């Protein structure tokens, strides 16, 4: 159990850093978008480069909103990830809170699938500022992994309930 707690602390700290860095990015990014751009200023979102120099304020706001929404989905997942490993760090392995955090991580991955579609729609909407091809890329991996984790959380919750019932009988 000591090893689980020790490694969980390290993973929790990394998850906590990712959470706060993502929140900071979601706050700072829209402000950076409104600064005057150099002729060579470009922004890459999900592997696509946008030419910021030729964008007007409305397009920059659209791009900012898409990036912030994607960042918030990532922050949601990172929050529950670091909270889950915080519980493991305390030695709490099979509690209701663990199930809730695992379930939320699954939901975050499912939301990430939809965030990817939103990003792709943004690329299409702002295609005149995109360098390279645009289109919708349905990468089902986050959807499938998210659904699997969500299902795993339900199975874990049933196991937790059976364990609680068994403890009451003994």
C-alpha positions in Angstrom: 0.0 0.0 0.0 2.9 2.3 0.7 4.1 2.1 -2.9 0.6 3.0 -4.2 0.5 6.0 -1.9 4.0 7.1 -2.9 3.5 6.8 -6.6 0.0 8.3 -6.3 1.5 11.4 -4.8 3.8 11.9 -7.8 0.9 11.4 -10.3 -1.4 13.7 -8.3 1.2 16.5 -8.4 1.6 16.1 -12.1 -2.2 16.1 -12.6 -2.5 19.1 -10.4 0.1 20.9 -12.4 -1.7 20.1 -15.7 -5.0 21.3 -14.2 -3.6 24.7 -13.1 -1.5 25.1 -16.3 -4.7 24.5 -18.4 -6.7 26.9 -16.3 -4.0 29.6 -16.7 -3.8 28.9 -20.5 -7.6 29.3 -20.8 -7.4 32.7 -19.1 -4.2 34.0 -20.8 -4.8 32.7 -24.3 -7.8 35.0 -25.2 -5.8 38.0 -24.0 -2.8 37.0 -26.1 -5.1 36.6 -29.2 -6.1 40.3 -28.9 -2.5 41.6 -29.0 -1.3 43.0 -32.3 0.3 40.2 -34.4 3.6 40.1 -36.2 3.4 39.2 -39.9 4.8 35.8 -39.0 2.5 35.1 -36.0 0.7 31.8 -36.3 -1.2 29.7 -33.8 -1.5 26.0 -33.9 -4.6 24.2 -32.6 -4.9 20.5 -32.8 -2.2 20.3 -35.5 -3.6 23.1 -37.7 -1.9 26.4 -38.1 -3.9 29.6 -38.2 -2.7 32.9 -39.7 -3.5 35.4 -37.0 -2.2 38.4 -38.9 -5.1 38.4 -41.4 -7.8 37.6 -38.8 -10.1 40.3 -37.6 -11.2 40.6 -33.9 -14.4 38.5 -34.4 -12.5 35.6 -35.9 -9.9 35.8 -33.1 -12.7 35.7 -30.6 -14.2 32.6 -32.3 -10.8 30.9 -32.3 -10.3 31.9 -28.6 -13.7 30.5 -27.6 -12.9 27.2 -29.3 -9.5 26.9 -27.7 -10.9 27.9 -24.3 -13.7 25.3 -24.4 -11.2 22.6 -25.4 -8.9 23.7 -22.5 -11.8 23.6 -20.1 -12.6 20.0 -21.1 -8.9 19.1 -20.5 -9.0 20.9 -17.1 -12.1 19.0 -16.1 -10.4 15.7 -16.8 -7.2 16.8 -15.1 -9.1 18.0 -12.0 -10.7 14.6 -11.5 -7.5 12.8 -12.3 -5.5 14.6 -9.6 -8.4 14.3 -7.1 -8.6 10.6 -7.7 -4.8 10.2 -7.2 -5.1 12.4 -4.1 -7.5 9.8 -2.7 -5.1 7.0 -3.6 -2.4 8.9 -1.9 -4.4 8.9 1.3 -4.9 5.2 1.0 -8.6 5.5 -0.1 -9.0 3.0 -2.9 -12.6 1.7 -3.1 -14.7 4.6 -2.0 -17.7 6.3 -3.6 -15.6 9.4 -4.3 -13.1 7.2 -6.3 -16.0 6.0 -8.5 -17.2 9.5 -9.0 -13.8 10.7 -10.1 -13.2 7.7 -12.4 -16.7 8.3 -13.9 -15.8 12.0 -14.5 -12.6 11.1 -16.2 -14.6 8.9 -18.6 -17.0 11.8 -19.2 -14.0 14.1 -19.9 -12.7 11.8 -22.5 -16.2 11.6 -24.1 -16.4 15.4 -24.0 -12.9 15.5 -25.6 -14.3 13.6 -28.6 -16.9 16.3 -29.0 -14.4 19.1 -28.4 -12.4 17.6 -31.3 -15.5 17.9 -33.5 -15.9 21.5 -32.3 -12.3 22.3 -33.2 -12.7 20.8 -36.6 -15.9 22.9 -37.2 -13.9 25.9 -36.1 -11.2 25.0 -38.7 -13.9 24.9 -41.4 -15.5 28.1 -40.2 -12.1 29.9 -40.2 -10.7 28.0 -43.3 -9.6 31.1 -45.0 -7.0 31.6 -42.2 -6.0 27.9 -42.0 -2.8 26.6 -43.6 -3.5 23.2 -44.9 -6.6 21.0 -45.3 -9.8 21.4 -43.2 -12.5 18.9 -42.5 -14.0 16.8 -39.7 -11.8 14.0 -38.4 -13.7 11.6 -36.3 -11.1 10.1 -34.0 -13.1 7.6 -32.0 -10.4 6.7 -29.6 -11.2 9.2 -26.9 -14.9 8.3 -27.2 -14.3 4.5 -26.9 -11.7 4.9 -24.0 -14.0 7.3 -22.2 -17.0 5.0 -22.6 -14.8 2.1 -21.3 -13.6 4.1 -18.3 -17.2 5.2 -17.6 -18.4 1.6 -17.7 -15.4 0.5 -15.5 -16.6 3.1 -13.0 -20.0 1.6 -12.9 -18.6 -1.9 -12.4 -16.3 -0.6 -9.6 -19.3 1.1 -8.0 -21.2 -2.2 -8.0 -18.2 -3.9 -6.4 -18.0 -1.2 -3.8 -21.7 -1.7 -2.9 -21.2 -5.4 -2.6 -18.2 -4.9 -0.3 -20.2 -2.5 1.9 -23.1 -5.0 2.1 -20.6 -7.7 3.0 -19.0 -5.6 5.7 -22.5 -5.1 7.2 -23.1 -8.8 7.3 -19.9 -9.7 9.0 
